[in-house]
Amino acid sequence: MAGGEIELKGLTKRFEEALAVDAIDVSIRAGEFFSLLGPSGCGKTTTLRMIAGFERPTSGQIVLDRVDVAQVPPHRRNVHTVFQSYALFPHKNVFDNIAFGLRRRKAPKDEVRRRVAEAIELVELSGLDQRRPNQLSGGQQQRVALARALVLRPAVLLLDEPLGALDAKIRKQLRVELKALQEEVGITFVFVTHDQEEALSMSDRIAVMNKGRIEQIGTPAEVYEDPGTVFVADFLGVSNLTDAEAVSSTGRECAVRIGEFTLRAGCGDTHARGAVKIVARPERVELLPFDAHAPDNTVPGMVERTVYVGSTVQVIVRLATGQPIQAAVTNAGSAGDYRQGTAVLVRVAADALRVLAVADHGGDGTASGEPGPAALPVGAARA
């Protein structure tokens, strides 16, 4: 399907004294699955509502297929929105719910039957067209809401946390189906979520938002593996975010000191000096026997506890420097090797250790000497 390119230029929204969206610039390619990801109150839903036309921007442009639609009413924009609440008509069956928009447009009856049948097949609801919403599961109701939007053939489909009301198993199933559906129909999806796993598993690109601003835009791998700010590193997954001091640099690598130990970091701001943050993902943290030959980039520590999560075991270690660090160990039946009090060596390879300048905190409000929330491992107590 042609069209669906979006340009947001200096898009700003104020609610009285509150600045909800702060002059953001975003380019979304036609046919792209693009996610707006961030915590509650970051401005992602307000941005979506402005694209839909439900909110008028205070300033800036919303360019849809080279036409500024910032002041165009919702019904005149070639976009459709799917909300977390499916808003199905309880007294209408599946067929009539899906057909509602076409009938309002006074489409011919034959065309309505054909297009609704195609939409029902597309979302895998064949044989359920005469059921009413209360006779459907939550996942099936979500498919009806998607079909009702897709049958109108919009250039852009906006999705405001559409999986939030479903249980975990159905959510995971629909994530796969939703991405496959988007690839099949080929239209632009703009997806709003606070769920990092949803955004990482479905998106072509992700915009991470914080306090009305865009912190970073990139592919899922880029924002997860190469976070550009402390906020992005802190928000996506468990980051093992730690204060350190950058003491020297070869250009390609930076020597960082935590306590009495000096480590090599090969990613991020390797030219930094002075107070920095360093980050390592749990899956890149290696645990070695304490009596093993200590390779480079190793710090001794002691196991504080383990958290069993099925396919992996989260091992929380207190380093000799006093900081906690979390390692994700593949569950191969060896969780007993990491009992509380076990001494270990913790190694993070240089190419897995990233340096982030403290000044580049992205407005998250984290003071330079205070680790953000993800600096604590899962289950750690907070003041």
Buried (B, 14 or more C-beta within 10 A) or exposed (E): EEBBBBBBBEBBBBEEEEBBBBBBEBBBEBBBBBBBBBBEBBBBBBBBBBBBBBBEBBEBBBBBBEEEBBEEEBEEBBBBBBBBEBEBEEEBBBBBBBBBBBEEEEBEEEEBBEBBBEBBEBBEBEEBBEBBBEEBEBBBBBBBBBBBBBBBBBBBBBBBBBBBBBEEEBBBEBBEBBBEBBEEBEBBBBBBBBBBEBBBBBBBBBBBBBBBBBBBBBBBEBBBBBBBBBBBBBBBBBBBBBBBBBEEBEEEBBBBBBEEBBBBBBBBBBEBEEBBBBBBBBBBBBBBEEEEEEEEBBBBBBBBBBBEEEEBBBBBBBBBBEBBBBBBBEEEEEBEBBEEEBEBBBBBBBEBBBBBBBEBBBBBEBEBEEBBEBBBBEEEEEE
